[in-house]
Amino acid sequence: MNTKECPSCAMEVDADSKTCPICQYEFAETKTSYKWIAIILAVIMLLYLVVF
């Protein structure tokens, strides 16, 4: 079972939980598309720095 730590109360909760069952902290949803966009932009910046 995958777990994650609640930043509010430090309780280990199920990784798929959207809220902490203890303190009701709402976990932010991260979209994978934003991660890929950030990676692509970082690669483009590195290539730009190497070429110029």
mmCIF entry with sequence, helices, sheets and N, C-alpha, C, O atoms, coordinates in Angstrom:
data_MODEL
# 
_entry.id   MODEL 
# 
_entity.id                         1 
_entity.type                       polymer 
_entity.pdbx_number_of_molecules   1 
# 
_entity_poly.entity_id                      1 
_entity_poly.type                           'polypeptide(L)' 
_entity_poly.nstd_linkage                   no 
_entity_poly.nstd_monomer                   no 
_entity_poly.pdbx_seq_one_letter_code       MNTKECPSCAMEVDADSKTCPICQYEFAETKTSYKWIAIILAVIMLLYLVVF 
_entity_poly.pdbx_seq_one_letter_code_can   MNTKECPSCAMEVDADSKTCPICQYEFAETKTSYKWIAIILAVIMLLYLVVF 
_entity_poly.pdbx_strand_id                 A 
# 
loop_
_entity_poly_seq.entity_id 
_entity_poly_seq.num 
_entity_poly_seq.mon_id 
_entity_poly_seq.hetero 
1 1  MET n 
1 2  ASN n 
1 3  THR n 
1 4  LYS n 
1 5  GLU n 
1 6  CYS n 
1 7  PRO n 
1 8  SER n 
1 9  CYS n 
1 10 ALA n 
1 11 MET n 
1 12 GLU n 
1 13 VAL n 
1 14 ASP n 
1 15 ALA n 
1 16 ASP n 
1 17 SER n 
1 18 LYS n 
1 19 THR n 
1 20 CYS n 
1 21 PRO n 
1 22 ILE n 
1 23 CYS n 
1 24 GLN n 
1 25 TYR n 
1 26 GLU n 
1 27 PHE n 
1 28 ALA n 
1 29 GLU n 
1 30 THR n 
1 31 LYS n 
1 32 THR n 
1 33 SER n 
1 34 TYR n 
1 35 LYS n 
1 36 TRP n 
1 37 ILE n 
1 38 ALA n 
1 39 ILE n 
1 40 ILE n 
1 41 LEU n 
1 42 ALA n 
1 43 VAL n 
1 44 ILE n 
1 45 MET n 
1 46 LEU n 
1 47 LEU n 
1 48 TYR n 
1 49 LEU n 
1 50 VAL n 
1 51 VAL n 
1 52 PHE n 
# 
_struct_asym.id          A 
_struct_asym.entity_id   1 
# 
_struct_conf.conf_type_id            HELX_P 
_struct_conf.id                      HELX_P1 
_struct_conf.pdbx_PDB_helix_id       AA1 
_struct_conf.beg_label_comp_id       THR 
_struct_conf.beg_label_asym_id       A 
_struct_conf.beg_label_seq_id        32 
_struct_conf.pdbx_beg_PDB_ins_code   ? 
_struct_conf.end_label_comp_id       VAL 
_struct_conf.end_label_asym_id       A 
_struct_conf.end_label_seq_id        51 
_struct_conf.pdbx_end_PDB_ins_code   ? 
_struct_conf.beg_auth_comp_id        THR 
_struct_conf.beg_auth_asym_id        A 
_struct_conf.beg_auth_seq_id         32 
_struct_conf.end_auth_comp_id        VAL 
_struct_conf.end_auth_asym_id        A 
_struct_conf.end_auth_seq_id         51 
_struct_conf.pdbx_PDB_helix_class    1 
_struct_conf.details                 ? 
_struct_conf.pdbx_PDB_helix_length   20 
# 
_struct_conf_type.id          HELX_P 
_struct_conf_type.criteria    ? 
_struct_conf_type.reference   ? 
# 
_struct_sheet.id               AA1 
_struct_sheet.type             ? 
_struct_sheet.number_strands   2 
_struct_sheet.details          ? 
# 
_struct_sheet_order.sheet_id     AA1 
_struct_sheet_order.range_id_1   1 
_struct_sheet_order.range_id_2   2 
_struct_sheet_order.offset       ? 
_struct_sheet_order.sense        anti-parallel 
# 
loop_
_struct_sheet_range.sheet_id 
_struct_sheet_range.id 
_struct_sheet_range.beg_label_comp_id 
_struct_sheet_range.beg_label_asym_id 
_struct_sheet_range.beg_label_seq_id 
_struct_sheet_range.pdbx_beg_PDB_ins_code 
_struct_sheet_range.end_label_comp_id 
_struct_sheet_range.end_label_asym_id 
_struct_sheet_range.end_label_seq_id 
_struct_sheet_range.pdbx_end_PDB_ins_code 
_struct_sheet_range.beg_auth_comp_id 
_struct_sheet_range.beg_auth_asym_id 
_struct_sheet_range.beg_auth_seq_id 
_struct_sheet_range.end_auth_comp_id 
_struct_sheet_range.end_auth_asym_id 
_struct_sheet_range.end_auth_seq_id 
AA1 1 THR A 3  ? GLU A 5  ? THR A 3  GLU A 5  
AA1 2 GLU A 12 ? ASP A 14 ? GLU A 12 ASP A 14 
# 
loop_
_atom_site.group_PDB 
_atom_site.id 
_atom_site.type_symbol 
_atom_site.label_atom_id 
_atom_site.label_alt_id 
_atom_site.label_comp_id 
_atom_site.label_asym_id 
_atom_site.label_entity_id 
_atom_site.label_seq_id 
_atom_site.pdbx_PDB_ins_code 
_atom_site.Cartn_x 
_atom_site.Cartn_y 
_atom_site.Cartn_z 
_atom_site.occupancy 
_atom_site.B_iso_or_equiv 
_atom_site.pdbx_formal_charge 
_atom_site.auth_seq_id 
_atom_site.auth_comp_id 
_atom_site.auth_asym_id 
_atom_site.auth_atom_id 
_atom_site.pdbx_PDB_model_num 
ATOM 1   N N  . MET A 1 1  ? 0.835  -1.180 0.000   1.00 0.00 ? 1  MET A N  1 
ATOM 2   C CA . MET A 1 1  ? 0.000  0.000  0.000   1.00 0.00 ? 1  MET A CA 1 
ATOM 3   C C  . MET A 1 1  ? 0.882  1.246  0.000   1.00 0.00 ? 1  MET A C  1 
ATOM 4   O O  . MET A 1 1  ? 1.737  1.403  0.872   1.00 0.00 ? 1  MET A O  1 
ATOM 5   N N  . ASN A 1 2  ? 0.681  2.117  -0.959  1.00 0.00 ? 2  ASN A N  1 
ATOM 6   C CA . ASN A 1 2  ? 1.432  3.364  -1.034  1.00 0.00 ? 2  ASN A CA 1 
ATOM 7   C C  . ASN A 1 2  ? 0.815  4.389  -0.102  1.00 0.00 ? 2  ASN A C  1 
ATOM 8   O O  . ASN A 1 2  ? -0.406 4.526  -0.023  1.00 0.00 ? 2  ASN A O  1 
ATOM 9   N N  . THR A 1 3  ? 1.674  5.104  0.598   1.00 0.00 ? 3  THR A N  1 
ATOM 10  C CA . THR A 1 3  ? 1.194  6.139  1.507   1.00 0.00 ? 3  THR A CA 1 
ATOM 11  C C  . THR A 1 3  ? 1.929  7.439  1.249   1.00 0.00 ? 3  THR A C  1 
ATOM 12  O O  . THR A 1 3  ? 2.982  7.470  0.612   1.00 0.00 ? 3  THR A O  1 
ATOM 13  N N  . LYS A 1 4  ? 1.347  8.507  1.760   1.00 0.00 ? 4  LYS A N  1 
ATOM 14  C CA . LYS A 1 4  ? 1.999  9.812  1.719   1.00 0.00 ? 4  LYS A CA 1 
ATOM 15  C C  . LYS A 1 4  ? 1.763  10.477 3.062   1.00 0.00 ? 4  LYS A C  1 
ATOM 16  O O  . LYS A 1 4  ? 0.822  10.142 3.782   1.00 0.00 ? 4  LYS A O  1 
ATOM 17  N N  . GLU A 1 5  ? 2.630  11.424 3.387   1.00 0.00 ? 5  GLU A N  1 
ATOM 18  C CA . GLU A 1 5  ? 2.526  12.098 4.677   1.00 0.00 ? 5  GLU A CA 1 
ATOM 19  C C  . GLU A 1 5  ? 1.724  13.377 4.533   1.00 0.00 ? 5  GLU A C  1 
ATOM 20  O O  . GLU A 1 5  ? 1.937  14.158 3.605   1.00 0.00 ? 5  GLU A O  1 
ATOM 21  N N  . CYS A 1 6  ? 0.811  13.582 5.447   1.00 0.00 ? 6  CYS A N  1 
ATOM 22  C CA . CYS A 1 6  ? 0.024  14.812 5.475   1.00 0.00 ? 6  CYS A CA 1 
ATOM 23  C C  . CYS A 1 6  ? 0.920  15.945 5.978   1.00 0.00 ? 6  CYS A C  1 
ATOM 24  O O  . CYS A 1 6  ? 1.511  15.822 7.051   1.00 0.00 ? 6  CYS A O  1 
ATOM 25  N N  . PRO A 1 7  ? 1.034  17.045 5.227   1.00 0.00 ? 7  PRO A N  1 
ATOM 26  C CA . PRO A 1 7  ? 1.893  18.144 5.678   1.00 0.00 ? 7  PRO A CA 1 
ATOM 27  C C  . PRO A 1 7  ? 1.329  18.906 6.873   1.00 0.00 ? 7  PRO A C  1 
ATOM 28  O O  . PRO A 1 7  ? 2.050  19.659 7.528   1.00 0.00 ? 7  PRO A O  1 
ATOM 29  N N  . SER A 1 8  ? 0.064  18.715 7.151   1.00 0.00 ? 8  SER A N  1 
ATOM 30  C CA . SER A 1 8  ? -0.565 19.425 8.249   1.00 0.00 ? 8  SER A CA 1 
ATOM 31  C C  . SER A 1 8  ? -0.391 18.706 9.589   1.00 0.00 ? 8  SER A C  1 
ATOM 32  O O  . SER A 1 8  ? -0.019 19.325 10.585  1.00 0.00 ? 8  SER A O  1 
ATOM 33  N N  . CYS A 1 9  ? -0.664 17.389 9.608   1.00 0.00 ? 9  CYS A N  1 
ATOM 34  C CA . CYS A 1 9  ? -0.616 16.664 10.887  1.00 0.00 ? 9  CYS A CA 1 
ATOM 35  C C  . CYS A 1 9  ? 0.441  15.556 10.922  1.00 0.00 ? 9  CYS A C  1 
ATOM 36  O O  . CYS A 1 9  ? 0.593  14.888 11.945  1.00 0.00 ? 9  CYS A O  1 
ATOM 37  N N  . ALA A 1 10 ? 1.169  15.351 9.825   1.00 0.00 ? 10 ALA A N  1 
ATOM 38  C CA . ALA A 1 10 ? 2.250  14.362 9.717   1.00 0.00 ? 10 ALA A CA 1 
ATOM 39  C C  . ALA A 1 10 ? 1.756  12.921 9.822   1.00 0.00 ? 10 ALA A C  1 
ATOM 40  O O  . ALA A 1 10 ? 2.537  12.027 10.147  1.00 0.00 ? 10 ALA A O  1 
ATOM 41  N N  . MET A 1 11 ? 0.489  12.685 9.557   1.00 0.00 ? 11 MET A N  1 
ATOM 42  C CA . MET A 1 11 ? -0.075 11.340 9.583   1.00 0.00 ? 11 MET A CA 1 
ATOM 43  C C  . MET A 1 11 ? 0.143  10.675 8.230   1.00 0.00 ? 11 MET A C  1 
ATOM 44  O O  . MET A 1 11 ? 0.039  11.330 7.193   1.00 0.00 ? 11 MET A O  1 
ATOM 45  N N  . GLU A 1 12 ? 0.443  9.387  8.232   1.00 0.00 ? 12 GLU A N  1 
ATOM 46  C CA . GLU A 1 12 ? 0.572  8.632  6.992   1.00 0.00 ? 12 GLU A CA 1 
ATOM 47  C C  . GLU A 1 12 ? -0.821 8.244  6.513   1.00 0.00 ? 12 GLU A C  1 
ATOM 48  O O  . GLU A 1 12 ? -1.576 7.590  7.232   1.00 0.00 ? 12 GLU A O  1 
ATOM 49  N N  . VAL A 1 13 ? -1.154 8.657  5.286   1.00 0.00 ? 13 VAL A N  1 
ATOM 50  C CA . VAL A 1 13 ? -2.463 8.354  4.716   1.00 0.00 ? 13 VAL A CA 1 
ATOM 51  C C  . VAL A 1 13 ? -2.273 7.658  3.380   1.00 0.00 ? 13 VAL A C  1 
ATOM 52  O O  . VAL A 1 13 ? -1.179 7.671  2.816   1.00 0.00 ? 13 VAL A O  1 
ATOM 53  N N  . ASP A 1 14 ? -3.325 7.059  2.881   1.00 0.00 ? 14 ASP A N  1 
ATOM 54  C CA . ASP A 1 14 ? -3.298 6.372  1.601   1.00 0.00 ? 14 ASP A CA 1 
ATOM 55  C C  . ASP A 1 14 ? -2.912 7.357  0.498   1.00 0.00 ? 14 ASP A C  1 
ATOM 56  O O  . ASP A 1 14 ? -3.382 8.494  0.490   1.00 0.00 ? 14 ASP A O  1 
ATOM 57  N N  . ALA A 1 15 ? -2.067 6.929  -0.421  1.00 0.00 ? 15 ALA A N  1 
ATOM 58  C CA . ALA A 1 15 ? -1.574 7.803  -1.475  1.00 0.00 ? 15 ALA A CA 1 
ATOM 59  C C  . ALA A 1 15 ? -2.676 8.297  -2.399  1.00 0.00 ? 15 ALA A C  1 
ATOM 60  O O  . ALA A 1 15 ? -2.518 9.336  -3.038  1.00 0.00 ? 15 ALA A O  1 
ATOM 61  N N  . ASP A 1 16 ? -3.780 7.583  -2.483  1.00 0.00 ? 16 ASP A N  1 
ATOM 62  C CA . ASP A 1 16 ? -4.873 7.977  -3.362  1.00 0.00 ? 16 ASP A CA 1 
ATOM 63  C C  . ASP A 1 16 ? -5.866 8.918  -2.683  1.00 0.00 ? 16 ASP A C  1 
ATOM 64  O O  . ASP A 1 16 ? -6.804 9.387  -3.327  1.00 0.00 ? 16 ASP A O  1 
ATOM 65  N N  . SER A 1 17 ? -5.677 9.200  -1.402  1.00 0.00 ? 17 SER A N  1 
ATOM 66  C CA . SER A 1 17 ? -6.603 10.058 -0.673  1.00 0.00 ? 17 SER A CA 1 
ATOM 67  C C  . SER A 1 17 ? -6.531 11.492 -1.166  1.00 0.00 ? 17 SER A C  1 
ATOM 68  O O  . SER A 1 17 ? -5.453 12.007 -1.461  1.00 0.00 ? 17 SER A O  1 
ATOM 69  N N  . LYS A 1 18 ? -7.677 12.123 -1.251  1.00 0.00 ? 18 LYS A N  1 
ATOM 70  C CA . LYS A 1 18 ? -7.731 13.530 -1.627  1.00 0.00 ? 18 LYS A CA 1 
ATOM 71  C C  . LYS A 1 18 ? -7.739 14.428 -0.405  1.00 0.00 ? 18 LYS A C  1 
ATOM 72  O O  . LYS A 1 18 ? -7.357 15.595 -0.491  1.00 0.00 ? 18 LYS A O  1 
ATOM 73  N N  . THR A 1 19 ? -8.174 13.892 0.747   1.00 0.00 ? 19 THR A N  1 
ATOM 74  C CA . THR A 1 19 ? -8.153 14.629 2.006   1.00 0.00 ? 19 THR A CA 1 
ATOM 75  C C  . THR A 1 19 ? -7.613 13.732 3.118   1.00 0.00 ? 19 THR A C  1 
ATOM 76  O O  . THR A 1 19 ? -7.727 12.508 3.053   1.00 0.00 ? 19 THR A O  1 
ATOM 77  N N  . CYS A 1 20 ? -7.030 14.351 4.127   1.00 0.00 ? 20 CYS A N  1 
ATOM 78  C CA . CYS A 1 20 ? -6.538 13.613 5.290   1.00 0.00 ? 20 CYS A CA 1 
ATOM 79  C C  . CYS A 1 20 ? -7.727 13.250 6.181   1.00 0.00 ? 20 CYS A C  1 
ATOM 80  O O  . CYS A 1 20 ? -8.524 14.126 6.515   1.00 0.00 ? 20 CYS A O  1 
ATOM 81  N N  . PRO A 1 21 ? -7.865 11.983 6.574   1.00 0.00 ? 21 PRO A N  1 
ATOM 82  C CA . PRO A 1 21 ? -8.996 11.604 7.411   1.00 0.00 ? 21 PRO A CA 1 
ATOM 83  C C  . PRO A 1 21 ? -8.898 12.143 8.848   1.00 0.00 ? 21 PRO A C  1 
ATOM 84  O O  . PRO A 1 21 ? -9.896 12.159 9.569   1.00 0.00 ? 21 PRO A O  1 
ATOM 85  N N  . ILE A 1 22 ? -7.729 12.575 9.255   1.00 0.00 ? 22 ILE A N  1 
ATOM 86  C CA . ILE A 1 22 ? -7.538 13.070 10.618  1.00 0.00 ? 22 ILE A CA 1 
ATOM 87  C C  . ILE A 1 22 ? -7.837 14.575 10.713  1.00 0.00 ? 22 ILE A C  1 
ATOM 88  O O  . ILE A 1 22 ? -8.669 14.999 11.516  1.00 0.00 ? 22 ILE A O  1 
ATOM 89  N N  . CYS A 1 23 ? -7.150 15.375 9.886   1.00 0.00 ? 23 CYS A N  1 
ATOM 90  C CA . CYS A 1 23 ? -7.276 16.833 10.001  1.00 0.00 ? 23 CYS A CA 1 
ATOM 91  C C  . CYS A 1 23 ? -8.046 17.476 8.848   1.00 0.00 ? 23 CYS A C  1 
ATOM 92  O O  . CYS A 1 23 ? -8.242 18.692 8.838   1.00 0.00 ? 23 CYS A O  1 
ATOM 93  N N  . GLN A 1 24 ? -8.478 16.680 7.889   1.00 0.00 ? 24 GLN A N  1 
ATOM 94  C CA . GLN A 1 24 ? -9.241 17.149 6.723   1.00 0.00 ? 24 GLN A CA 1 
ATOM 95  C C  . GLN A 1 24 ? -8.432 18.046 5.785   1.00 0.00 ? 24 GLN A C  1 
ATOM 96  O O  . GLN A 1 24 ? -9.010 18.831 5.034   1.00 0.00 ? 24 GLN A O  1 
ATOM 97  N N  . TYR A 1 25 ? -7.102 17.937 5.819   1.00 0.00 ? 25 TYR A N  1 
ATOM 98  C CA . TYR A 1 25 ? -6.252 18.677 4.882   1.00 0.00 ? 25 TYR A CA 1 
ATOM 99  C C  . TYR A 1 25 ? -6.537 18.189 3.473   1.00 0.00 ? 25 TYR A C  1 
ATOM 100 O O  . TYR A 1 25 ? -6.597 16.982 3.239   1.00 0.00 ? 25 TYR A O  1 
ATOM 101 N N  . GLU A 1 26 ? -6.716 19.115 2.524   1.00 0.00 ? 26 GLU A N  1 
ATOM 102 C CA . GLU A 1 26 ? -6.984 18.753 1.133   1.00 0.00 ? 26 GLU A CA 1 
ATOM 103 C C  . GLU A 1 26 ? -5.674 18.765 0.354   1.00 0.00 ? 26 GLU A C  1 
ATOM 104 O O  . GLU A 1 26 ? -5.008 19.795 0.247   1.00 0.00 ? 26 GLU A O  1 
ATOM 105 N N  . PHE A 1 27 ? -5.320 17.611 -0.183  1.00 0.00 ? 27 PHE A N  1 
ATOM 106 C CA . PHE A 1 27 ? -4.098 17.483 -0.965  1.00 0.00 ? 27 PHE A CA 1 
ATOM 107 C C  . PHE A 1 27 ? -4.301 18.106 -2.341  1.00 0.00 ? 27 PHE A C  1 
ATOM 108 O O  . PHE A 1 27 ? -5.344 17.917 -2.966  1.00 0.00 ? 27 PHE A O  1 
ATOM 109 N N  . ALA A 1 28 ? -3.314 18.838 -2.802  1.00 0.00 ? 28 ALA A N  1 
ATOM 110 C CA . ALA A 1 28 ? -3.377 19.442 -4.124  1.00 0.00 ? 28 ALA A CA 1 
ATOM 111 C C  . ALA A 1 28 ? -3.165 18.370 -5.182  1.00 0.00 ? 28 ALA A C  1 
ATOM 112 O O  . ALA A 1 28 ? -2.324 17.484 -5.030  1.00 0.00 ? 28 ALA A O  1 
ATOM 113 N N  . GLU A 1 29 ? -3.929 18.462 -6.241  1.00 0.00 ? 29 GLU A N  1 
ATOM 114 C CA . GLU A 1 29 ? -3.778 17.511 -7.345  1.00 0.00 ? 29 GLU A CA 1 
ATOM 115 C C  . GLU A 1 29 ? -2.777 18.076 -8.339  1.00 0.00 ? 29 GLU A C  1 
ATOM 116 O O  . GLU A 1 29 ? -2.932 19.200 -8.816  1.00 0.00 ? 29 GLU A O  1 
ATOM 117 N N  . THR A 1 30 ? -1.753 17.296 -8.649  1.00 0.00 ? 30 THR A N  1 
ATOM 118 C CA . THR A 1 30 ? -0.785 17.720 -9.648  1.00 0.00 ? 30 THR A CA 1 
ATOM 119 C C  . THR A 1 30 ? -1.068 16.981 -10.943 1.00 0.00 ? 30 THR A C  1 
ATOM 120 O O  . THR A 1 30 ? -1.249 15.763 -10.957 1.00 0.00 ? 30 THR A O  1 
ATOM 121 N N  . LYS A 1 31 ? -1.103 17.718 -12.003 1.00 0.00 ? 31 LYS A N  1 
ATOM 122 C CA . LYS A 1 31 ? -1.370 17.114 -13.297 1.00 0.00 ? 31 LYS A CA 1 
ATOM 123 C C  . LYS A 1 31 ? -0.046 16.721 -13.934 1.00 0.00 ? 31 LYS A C  1 
ATOM 124 O O  . LYS A 1 31 ? 0.926  17.474 -13.877 1.00 0.00 ? 31 LYS A O  1 
ATOM 125 N N  . THR A 1 32 ? -0.011 15.561 -14.529 1.00 0.00 ? 32 THR A N  1 
ATOM 126 C CA . THR A 1 32 ? 1.232  15.086 -15.138 1.00 0.00 ? 32 THR A CA 1 
ATOM 127 C C  . THR A 1 32 ? 1.612  15.909 -16.348 1.00 0.00 ? 32 THR A C  1 
ATOM 128 O O  . THR A 1 32 ? 2.787  15.962 -16.710 1.00 0.00 ? 32 THR A O  1 
ATOM 129 N N  . SER A 1 33 ? 0.640  16.556 -16.987 1.00 0.00 ? 33 SER A N  1 
ATOM 130 C CA . SER A 1 33 ? 0.965  17.363 -18.163 1.00 0.00 ? 33 SER A CA 1 
ATOM 131 C C  . SER A 1 33 ? 1.858  18.542 -17.776 1.00 0.00 ? 33 SER A C  1 
ATOM 132 O O  . SER A 1 33 ? 2.734  18.929 -18.550 1.00 0.00 ? 33 SER A O  1 
ATOM 133 N N  . TYR A 1 34 ? 1.646  19.121 -16.582 1.00 0.00 ? 34 TYR A N  1 
ATOM 134 C CA . TYR A 1 34 ? 2.489  20.217 -16.138 1.00 0.00 ? 34 TYR A CA 1 
ATOM 135 C C  . TYR A 1 34 ? 3.921  19.749 -15.907 1.00 0.00 ? 34 TYR A C  1 
ATOM 136 O O  . TYR A 1 34 ? 4.869  20.485 -16.182 1.00 0.00 ? 34 TYR A O  1 
ATOM 137 N N  . LYS A 1 35 ? 4.078  18.549 -15.412 1.00 0.00 ? 35 LYS A N  1 
ATOM 138 C CA . LYS A 1 35 ? 5.422  18.012 -15.189 1.00 0.00 ? 35 LYS A CA 1 
ATOM 139 C C  . LYS A 1 35 ? 6.152  17.857 -16.514 1.00 0.00 ? 35 LYS A C  1 
ATOM 140 O O  . LYS A 1 35 ? 7.326  18.211 -16.621 1.00 0.00 ? 35 LYS A O  1 
ATOM 141 N N  . TRP A 1 36 ? 5.468  17.330 -17.524 1.00 0.00 ? 36 TRP A N  1 
ATOM 142 C CA . TRP A 1 36 ? 6.103  17.137 -18.830 1.00 0.00 ? 36 TRP A CA 1 
ATOM 143 C C  . TRP A 1 36 ? 6.429  18.476 -19.484 1.00 0.00 ? 36 TRP A C  1 
ATOM 144 O O  . TRP A 1 36 ? 7.470  18.608 -20.127 1.00 0.00 ? 36 TRP A O  1 
ATOM 145 N N  . ILE A 1 37 ? 5.569  19.453 -19.333 1.00 0.00 ? 37 ILE A N  1 
ATOM 146 C CA . ILE A 1 37 ? 5.852  20.779 -19.893 1.00 0.00 ? 37 ILE A CA 1 
ATOM 147 C C  . ILE A 1 37 ? 7.080  21.372 -19.223 1.00 0.00 ? 37 ILE A C  1 
ATOM 148 O O  . ILE A 1 37 ? 7.917  21.966 -19.902 1.00 0.00 ? 37 ILE A O  1 
ATOM 149 N N  . ALA A 1 38 ? 7.210  21.227 -17.920 1.00 0.00 ? 38 ALA A N  1 
ATOM 150 C CA . ALA A 1 38 ? 8.371  21.750 -17.201 1.00 0.00 ? 38 ALA A CA 1 
ATOM 151 C C  . ALA A 1 38 ? 9.648  21.045 -17.637 1.00 0.00 ? 38 ALA A C  1 
ATOM 152 O O  . ALA A 1 38 ? 10.685 21.690 -17.796 1.00 0.00 ? 38 ALA A O  1 
ATOM 153 N N  . ILE A 1 39 ? 9.587  19.742 -17.831 1.00 0.00 ? 39 ILE A N  1 
ATOM 154 C CA . ILE A 1 39 ? 10.760 18.989 -18.275 1.00 0.00 ? 39 ILE A CA 1 
ATOM 155 C C  . ILE A 1 39 ? 11.173 19.422 -19.674 1.00 0.00 ? 39 ILE A C  1 
ATOM 156 O O  . ILE A 1 39 ? 12.359 19.621 -19.935 1.00 0.00 ? 39 ILE A O  1 
ATOM 157 N N  . ILE A 1 40 ? 10.213 19.570 -20.570 1.00 0.00 ? 40 ILE A N  1 
ATOM 158 C CA . ILE A 1 40 ? 10.514 19.975 -21.951 1.00 0.00 ? 40 ILE A CA 1 
ATOM 159 C C  . ILE A 1 40 ? 11.119 21.374 -21.965 1.00 0.00 ? 40 ILE A C  1 
ATOM 160 O O  . ILE A 1 40 ? 12.087 21.614 -22.687 1.00 0.00 ? 40 ILE A O  1 
ATOM 161 N N  . LEU A 1 41 ? 10.570 22.302 -21.183 1.00 0.00 ? 41 LEU A N  1 
ATOM 162 C CA . LEU A 1 41 ? 11.124 23.655 -21.131 1.00 0.00 ? 41 LEU A CA 1 
ATOM 163 C C  . LEU A 1 41 ? 12.543 23.658 -20.568 1.00 0.00 ? 41 LEU A C  1 
ATOM 164 O O  . LEU A 1 41 ? 13.391 24.416 -21.039 1.00 0.00 ? 41 LEU A O  1 
ATOM 165 N N  . ALA A 1 42 ? 12.811 22.823 -19.572 1.00 0.00 ? 42 ALA A N  1 
ATOM 166 C CA . ALA A 1 42 ? 14.157 22.747 -19.009 1.00 0.00 ? 42 ALA A CA 1 
ATOM 167 C C  . ALA A 1 42 ? 15.145 22.220 -20.042 1.00 0.00 ? 42 ALA A C  1 
ATOM 168 O O  . ALA A 1 42 ? 16.266 22.721 -20.134 1.00 0.00 ? 42 ALA A O  1 
ATOM 169 N N  . VAL A 1 43 ? 14.748 21.222 -20.814 1.00 0.00 ? 43 VAL A N  1 
ATOM 170 C CA . VAL A 1 43 ? 15.627 20.679 -21.853 1.00 0.00 ? 43 VAL A CA 1 
ATOM 171 C C  . VAL A 1 43 ? 15.888 21.725 -22.927 1.00 0.00 ? 43 VAL A C  1 
ATOM 172 O O  . VAL A 1 43 ? 17.020 21.861 -23.390 1.00 0.00 ? 43 VAL A O  1 
ATOM 173 N N  . ILE A 1 44 ? 14.870 22.459 -23.326 1.00 0.00 ? 44 ILE A N  1 
ATOM 174 C CA . ILE A 1 44 ? 15.050 23.510 -24.337 1.00 0.00 ? 44 ILE A CA 1 
ATOM 175 C C  . ILE A 1 44 ? 16.000 24.583 -23.830 1.00 0.00 ? 44 ILE A C  1 
ATOM 176 O O  . ILE A 1 44 ? 16.860 25.056 -24.574 1.00 0.00 ? 44 ILE A O  1 
ATOM 177 N N  . MET A 1 45 ? 15.850 24.972 -22.566 1.00 0.00 ? 45 MET A N  1 
ATOM 178 C CA . MET A 1 45 ? 16.750 25.981 -22.005 1.00 0.00 ? 45 MET A CA 1 
ATOM 179 C C  . MET A 1 45 ? 18.191 25.484 -21.962 1.00 0.00 ? 45 MET A C  1 
ATOM 180 O O  . MET A 1 45 ? 19.114 26.237 -22.271 1.00 0.00 ? 45 MET A O  1 
ATOM 181 N N  . LEU A 1 46 ? 18.391 24.221 -21.582 1.00 0.00 ? 46 LEU A N  1 
ATOM 182 C CA . LEU A 1 46 ? 19.744 23.666 -21.553 1.00 0.00 ? 46 LEU A CA 1 
ATOM 183 C C  . LEU A 1 46 ? 20.346 23.610 -22.952 1.00 0.00 ? 46 LEU A C  1 
ATOM 184 O O  . LEU A 1 46 ? 21.517 23.944 -23.136 1.00 0.00 ? 46 LEU A O  1 
ATOM 185 N N  . LEU A 1 47 ? 19.564 23.195 -23.930 1.00 0.00 ? 47 LEU A N  1 
ATOM 186 C CA . LEU A 1 47 ? 20.058 23.170 -25.310 1.00 0.00 ? 47 LEU A CA 1 
ATOM 187 C C  . LEU A 1 47 ? 20.402 24.581 -25.792 1.00 0.00 ? 47 LEU A C  1 
ATOM 188 O O  . LEU A 1 47 ? 21.401 24.769 -26.486 1.00 0.00 ? 47 LEU A O  1 
ATOM 189 N N  . TYR A 1 48 ? 19.607 25.545 -25.440 1.00 0.00 ? 48 TYR A N  1 
ATOM 190 C CA . TYR A 1 48 ? 19.870 26.935 -25.827 1.00 0.00 ? 48 TYR A CA 1 
ATOM 191 C C  . TYR A 1 48 ? 21.178 27.422 -25.212 1.00 0.00 ? 48 TYR A C  1 
ATOM 192 O O  . TYR A 1 48 ? 21.968 28.092 -25.877 1.00 0.00 ? 48 TYR A O  1 
ATOM 193 N N  . LEU A 1 49 ? 21.408 27.084 -23.934 1.00 0.00 ? 49 LEU A N  1 
ATOM 194 C CA . LEU A 1 49 ? 22.642 27.513 -23.272 1.00 0.00 ? 49 LEU A CA 1 
ATOM 195 C C  . LEU A 1 49 ? 23.865 26.837 -23.870 1.00 0.00 ? 49 LEU A C  1 
ATOM 196 O O  . LEU A 1 49 ? 24.928 27.451 -23.957 1.00 0.00 ? 49 LEU A O  1 
ATOM 197 N N  . VAL A 1 50 ? 23.732 25.578 -24.285 1.00 0.00 ? 50 VAL A N  1 
ATOM 198 C CA . VAL A 1 50 ? 24.865 24.856 -24.858 1.00 0.00 ? 50 VAL A CA 1 
ATOM 199 C C  . VAL A 1 50 ? 25.202 25.380 -26.250 1.00 0.00 ? 50 VAL A C  1 
ATOM 200 O O  . VAL A 1 50 ? 26.375 25.506 -26.601 1.00 0.00 ? 50 VAL A O  1 
ATOM 201 N N  . VAL A 1 51 ? 24.183 25.683 -27.039 1.00 0.00 ? 51 VAL A N  1 
ATOM 202 C CA . VAL A 1 51 ? 24.396 26.129 -28.417 1.00 0.00 ? 51 VAL A CA 1 
ATOM 203 C C  . VAL A 1 51 ? 24.899 27.561 -28.451 1.00 0.00 ? 51 VAL A C  1 
ATOM 204 O O  . VAL A 1 51 ? 25.777 27.886 -29.250 1.00 0.00 ? 51 VAL A O  1 
ATOM 205 N N  . PHE A 1 52 ? 24.358 28.422 -27.598 1.00 0.00 ? 52 PHE A N  1 
ATOM 206 C CA . PHE A 1 52 ? 24.752 29.829 -27.634 1.00 0.00 ? 52 PHE A CA 1 
ATOM 207 C C  . PHE A 1 52 ? 25.619 30.079 -26.467 1.00 0.00 ? 52 PHE A C  1 
ATOM 208 O O  . PHE A 1 52 ? 26.085 31.201 -26.273 1.00 0.00 ? 52 PHE A O  1 
# 
